[in-house]
């Protein structure tokens, strides 16, 4: 009987490691988010709708949903309510939304946000320099930045950011 204890304990240990590692991987996969080899996110500074200048590096210590979008983009408009729900759900934790409006002026974006009843922070990339730095080829494009400032995930196209899998993914990255 004793000769089976070590192999069984080893098997239990390996299964627990696999299950622990699978948790956030499953959330990435369920959302259709590509996990990327972590690399430091390029820093940038943009002006918010309320006139404040903010750098991505100001968000260190928080998981950041970095979303490139525009008011004229149908798929972008489809996901703003989910992003707002995610922001409302996790905003008091170590989480931030950095929604980057690509190529639009502040007045147009402000009117859209007001009409849609959305209150997550929006930053203006009027000259598209940040979108180009991040090699955005289509919108919406979203990057997930971990609390240390590293890119860990990316996706092109809309997602259900307000759902349980998204909330669980962000919380797993905040741990």
Short mmCIF file of the C-alpha atoms (twelve columns), coordinates in Angstrom:
data_MODEL
# 
_entry.id   MODEL 
# 
loop_
_atom_site.group_PDB 
_atom_site.id 
_atom_site.type_symbol 
_atom_site.label_atom_id 
_atom_site.label_alt_id 
_atom_site.label_comp_id 
_atom_site.label_asym_id 
_atom_site.label_seq_id 
_atom_site.Cartn_x 
_atom_site.Cartn_y 
_atom_site.Cartn_z 
_atom_site.pdbx_PDB_model_num 
ATOM 1   C CA . UNK A 1   0.000   0.000  0.000   1 
ATOM 2   C CA . UNK A 2   2.829   2.427  0.871   1 
ATOM 3   C CA . UNK A 3   4.362   2.123  -2.590  1 
ATOM 4   C CA . UNK A 4   1.214   3.722  -4.111  1 
ATOM 5   C CA . UNK A 5   1.085   6.755  -1.820  1 
ATOM 6   C CA . UNK A 6   3.867   8.745  -3.505  1 
ATOM 7   C CA . UNK A 7   2.581   8.279  -7.087  1 
ATOM 8   C CA . UNK A 8   -0.971  9.156  -5.982  1 
ATOM 9   C CA . UNK A 9   0.219   12.257 -4.125  1 
ATOM 10  C CA . UNK A 10  2.295   13.248 -7.144  1 
ATOM 11  C CA . UNK A 11  -0.753  12.812 -9.422  1 
ATOM 12  C CA . UNK A 12  -2.933  14.907 -7.109  1 
ATOM 13  C CA . UNK A 13  -0.255  17.601 -7.010  1 
ATOM 14  C CA . UNK A 14  0.059   17.692 -10.825 1 
ATOM 15  C CA . UNK A 15  -3.725  17.835 -11.297 1 
ATOM 16  C CA . UNK A 16  -4.026  20.713 -8.826  1 
ATOM 17  C CA . UNK A 17  -1.301  22.621 -10.695 1 
ATOM 18  C CA . UNK A 18  -3.055  22.040 -14.013 1 
ATOM 19  C CA . UNK A 19  -6.394  23.171 -12.611 1 
ATOM 20  C CA . UNK A 20  -4.912  26.288 -11.015 1 
ATOM 21  C CA . UNK A 21  -3.218  27.308 -14.260 1 
ATOM 22  C CA . UNK A 22  -6.283  26.539 -16.376 1 
ATOM 23  C CA . UNK A 23  -8.564  28.974 -14.605 1 
ATOM 24  C CA . UNK A 24  -7.491  32.255 -16.258 1 
ATOM 25  C CA . UNK A 25  -6.516  30.460 -19.481 1 
ATOM 26  C CA . UNK A 26  -10.107 29.278 -19.805 1 
ATOM 27  C CA . UNK A 27  -11.342 32.855 -19.363 1 
ATOM 28  C CA . UNK A 28  -9.001  34.090 -22.093 1 
ATOM 29  C CA . UNK A 29  -10.215 31.318 -24.394 1 
ATOM 30  C CA . UNK A 30  -13.901 31.757 -23.550 1 
ATOM 31  C CA . UNK A 31  -13.651 35.455 -24.436 1 
ATOM 32  C CA . UNK A 32  -11.655 34.787 -27.592 1 
ATOM 33  C CA . UNK A 33  -8.788  36.887 -26.235 1 
ATOM 34  C CA . UNK A 34  -5.342  35.932 -27.474 1 
ATOM 35  C CA . UNK A 35  -2.892  35.432 -24.640 1 
ATOM 36  C CA . UNK A 36  0.387   37.081 -25.600 1 
ATOM 37  C CA . UNK A 37  3.868   36.656 -24.190 1 
ATOM 38  C CA . UNK A 38  4.046   39.416 -21.604 1 
ATOM 39  C CA . UNK A 39  5.938   42.464 -22.777 1 
ATOM 40  C CA . UNK A 40  6.048   45.943 -21.367 1 
ATOM 41  C CA . UNK A 41  3.271   48.123 -22.732 1 
ATOM 42  C CA . UNK A 42  4.488   51.204 -24.604 1 
ATOM 43  C CA . UNK A 43  3.757   54.245 -22.486 1 
ATOM 44  C CA . UNK A 44  1.797   57.171 -23.886 1 
ATOM 45  C CA . UNK A 45  -0.072  60.198 -22.656 1 
ATOM 46  C CA . UNK A 46  -3.465  61.386 -23.812 1 
ATOM 47  C CA . UNK A 47  -6.001  63.986 -22.777 1 
ATOM 48  C CA . UNK A 48  -9.230  62.735 -21.250 1 
ATOM 49  C CA . UNK A 49  -12.656 64.135 -22.081 1 
ATOM 50  C CA . UNK A 50  -12.504 66.196 -18.880 1 
ATOM 51  C CA . UNK A 51  -9.189  67.750 -19.964 1 
ATOM 52  C CA . UNK A 52  -6.776  65.821 -17.745 1 
ATOM 53  C CA . UNK A 53  -3.577  64.441 -19.261 1 
ATOM 54  C CA . UNK A 54  -3.022  60.826 -18.276 1 
ATOM 55  C CA . UNK A 55  -0.239  58.347 -19.010 1 
ATOM 56  C CA . UNK A 56  -0.745  54.609 -19.268 1 
ATOM 57  C CA . UNK A 57  2.048   54.278 -16.689 1 
ATOM 58  C CA . UNK A 58  -0.171  56.229 -14.246 1 
ATOM 59  C CA . UNK A 59  -2.309  53.066 -14.123 1 
ATOM 60  C CA . UNK A 60  0.483   50.844 -12.713 1 
ATOM 61  C CA . UNK A 61  -0.880  48.679 -9.944  1 
ATOM 62  C CA . UNK A 62  -4.146  48.175 -11.825 1 
ATOM 63  C CA . UNK A 63  -5.230  45.775 -14.535 1 
ATOM 64  C CA . UNK A 64  -6.139  47.933 -17.536 1 
ATOM 65  C CA . UNK A 65  -8.609  47.253 -20.327 1 
ATOM 66  C CA . UNK A 66  -7.028  49.342 -23.110 1 
ATOM 67  C CA . UNK A 67  -9.736  49.670 -25.757 1 
ATOM 68  C CA . UNK A 68  -9.290  51.474 -29.095 1 
ATOM 69  C CA . UNK A 69  -12.650 52.528 -30.538 1 
ATOM 70  C CA . UNK A 70  -14.673 55.243 -32.324 1 
ATOM 71  C CA . UNK A 71  -18.250 56.487 -32.149 1 
ATOM 72  C CA . UNK A 72  -18.842 55.772 -35.847 1 
ATOM 73  C CA . UNK A 73  -17.826 52.092 -35.475 1 
ATOM 74  C CA . UNK A 74  -20.865 49.810 -35.147 1 
ATOM 75  C CA . UNK A 75  -19.042 46.950 -33.389 1 
ATOM 76  C CA . UNK A 76  -17.470 49.482 -30.995 1 
ATOM 77  C CA . UNK A 77  -20.878 50.893 -30.131 1 
ATOM 78  C CA . UNK A 78  -22.119 47.331 -29.537 1 
ATOM 79  C CA . UNK A 79  -19.581 46.755 -26.763 1 
ATOM 80  C CA . UNK A 80  -19.635 50.103 -24.905 1 
ATOM 81  C CA . UNK A 81  -22.433 49.063 -22.544 1 
ATOM 82  C CA . UNK A 82  -20.480 45.925 -21.607 1 
ATOM 83  C CA . UNK A 83  -17.325 47.961 -21.023 1 
ATOM 84  C CA . UNK A 84  -19.364 50.324 -18.858 1 
ATOM 85  C CA . UNK A 85  -20.723 47.372 -16.870 1 
ATOM 86  C CA . UNK A 86  -17.187 46.013 -16.392 1 
ATOM 87  C CA . UNK A 87  -16.032 49.474 -15.297 1 
ATOM 88  C CA . UNK A 88  -18.929 49.795 -12.850 1 
ATOM 89  C CA . UNK A 89  -18.353 46.287 -11.471 1 
ATOM 90  C CA . UNK A 90  -14.566 46.442 -11.017 1 
ATOM 91  C CA . UNK A 91  -13.823 50.183 -10.931 1 
ATOM 92  C CA . UNK A 92  -13.450 50.277 -7.161  1 
ATOM 93  C CA . UNK A 93  -10.858 47.505 -7.299  1 
ATOM 94  C CA . UNK A 94  -7.387  47.460 -8.904  1 
ATOM 95  C CA . UNK A 95  -8.900  47.821 -12.370 1 
ATOM 96  C CA . UNK A 96  -9.190  50.642 -14.908 1 
ATOM 97  C CA . UNK A 97  -10.671 51.195 -18.340 1 
ATOM 98  C CA . UNK A 98  -8.639  53.253 -20.783 1 
ATOM 99  C CA . UNK A 99  -10.937 53.715 -23.744 1 
ATOM 100 C CA . UNK A 100 -8.993  55.462 -26.508 1 
ATOM 101 C CA . UNK A 101 -11.146 57.260 -29.050 1 
ATOM 102 C CA . UNK A 102 -9.267  57.068 -32.353 1 
ATOM 103 C CA . UNK A 103 -9.276  60.119 -34.641 1 
ATOM 104 C CA . UNK A 104 -12.276 61.950 -33.188 1 
ATOM 105 C CA . UNK A 105 -12.733 65.286 -31.479 1 
ATOM 106 C CA . UNK A 106 -13.825 65.597 -27.878 1 
ATOM 107 C CA . UNK A 107 -17.184 67.260 -28.530 1 
ATOM 108 C CA . UNK A 108 -18.432 64.422 -30.714 1 
ATOM 109 C CA . UNK A 109 -17.248 61.779 -28.237 1 
ATOM 110 C CA . UNK A 110 -18.742 63.658 -25.269 1 
ATOM 111 C CA . UNK A 111 -22.141 63.893 -26.998 1 
ATOM 112 C CA . UNK A 112 -22.032 60.177 -27.752 1 
ATOM 113 C CA . UNK A 113 -21.103 59.258 -24.168 1 
ATOM 114 C CA . UNK A 114 -23.857 61.472 -22.773 1 
ATOM 115 C CA . UNK A 115 -26.525 60.065 -25.119 1 
ATOM 116 C CA . UNK A 116 -25.424 56.479 -24.388 1 
ATOM 117 C CA . UNK A 117 -25.305 57.077 -20.620 1 
ATOM 118 C CA . UNK A 118 -21.750 55.772 -20.442 1 
ATOM 119 C CA . UNK A 119 -19.377 56.957 -17.726 1 
ATOM 120 C CA . UNK A 120 -16.110 55.050 -18.192 1 
ATOM 121 C CA . UNK A 121 -13.088 57.294 -18.908 1 
ATOM 122 C CA . UNK A 122 -12.337 58.137 -22.539 1 
ATOM 123 C CA . UNK A 123 -9.046  59.481 -23.841 1 
ATOM 124 C CA . UNK A 124 -8.615  61.290 -27.157 1 
ATOM 125 C CA . UNK A 125 -6.133  60.064 -29.753 1 
ATOM 126 C CA . UNK A 126 -7.083  62.749 -32.264 1 
ATOM 127 C CA . UNK A 127 -3.950  62.307 -34.396 1 
ATOM 128 C CA . UNK A 128 -4.065  58.468 -34.136 1 
ATOM 129 C CA . UNK A 129 -0.448  58.349 -32.923 1 
ATOM 130 C CA . UNK A 130 -1.212  55.978 -30.047 1 
ATOM 131 C CA . UNK A 131 -3.277  53.675 -32.272 1 
ATOM 132 C CA . UNK A 132 -0.360  53.558 -34.685 1 
ATOM 133 C CA . UNK A 133 2.090   52.871 -31.834 1 
ATOM 134 C CA . UNK A 134 -0.079  49.892 -30.855 1 
ATOM 135 C CA . UNK A 135 -0.404  48.805 -34.499 1 
ATOM 136 C CA . UNK A 136 -4.188  48.983 -34.413 1 
ATOM 137 C CA . UNK A 137 -5.427  47.733 -37.790 1 
ATOM 138 C CA . UNK A 138 -9.142  47.549 -37.011 1 
ATOM 139 C CA . UNK A 139 -11.429 48.733 -34.276 1 
ATOM 140 C CA . UNK A 140 -12.411 47.840 -31.729 1 
ATOM 141 C CA . UNK A 141 -9.022  46.530 -30.688 1 
ATOM 142 C CA . UNK A 142 -8.488  45.769 -27.031 1 
ATOM 143 C CA . UNK A 143 -5.351  45.011 -25.058 1 
ATOM 144 C CA . UNK A 144 -5.231  43.748 -21.518 1 
ATOM 145 C CA . UNK A 145 -2.416  45.224 -19.450 1 
ATOM 146 C CA . UNK A 146 -1.520  43.565 -16.156 1 
ATOM 147 C CA . UNK A 147 -0.853  45.455 -12.934 1 
ATOM 148 C CA . UNK A 148 2.902   45.547 -13.658 1 
ATOM 149 C CA . UNK A 149 2.359   47.326 -16.984 1 
ATOM 150 C CA . UNK A 150 2.774   44.290 -19.255 1 
ATOM 151 C CA . UNK A 151 0.568   43.448 -22.215 1 
ATOM 152 C CA . UNK A 152 -0.894  39.985 -21.594 1 
ATOM 153 C CA . UNK A 153 -3.809  39.740 -24.021 1 
ATOM 154 C CA . UNK A 154 -5.224  41.218 -27.210 1 
ATOM 155 C CA . UNK A 155 -8.338  40.937 -29.320 1 
ATOM 156 C CA . UNK A 156 -9.763  42.580 -32.421 1 
ATOM 157 C CA . UNK A 157 -13.534 42.893 -32.509 1 
ATOM 158 C CA . UNK A 158 -16.237 43.352 -29.910 1 
ATOM 159 C CA . UNK A 159 -16.560 41.165 -26.830 1 
ATOM 160 C CA . UNK A 160 -19.028 40.802 -23.961 1 
ATOM 161 C CA . UNK A 161 -16.788 42.599 -21.497 1 
ATOM 162 C CA . UNK A 162 -19.503 42.795 -18.837 1 
ATOM 163 C CA . UNK A 163 -19.972 39.020 -18.568 1 
ATOM 164 C CA . UNK A 164 -18.875 36.630 -15.862 1 
ATOM 165 C CA . UNK A 165 -15.871 35.322 -17.831 1 
ATOM 166 C CA . UNK A 166 -14.511 38.820 -18.383 1 
ATOM 167 C CA . UNK A 167 -14.993 39.789 -14.757 1 
ATOM 168 C CA . UNK A 168 -13.339 36.531 -13.645 1 
ATOM 169 C CA . UNK A 169 -10.418 37.077 -16.035 1 
ATOM 170 C CA . UNK A 170 -9.781  40.606 -14.771 1 
ATOM 171 C CA . UNK A 171 -10.046 39.468 -11.146 1 
ATOM 172 C CA . UNK A 172 -7.618  36.590 -11.784 1 
ATOM 173 C CA . UNK A 173 -5.113  39.115 -13.146 1 
ATOM 174 C CA . UNK A 174 -5.634  41.408 -10.143 1 
ATOM 175 C CA . UNK A 175 -4.634  38.628 -7.717  1 
# 
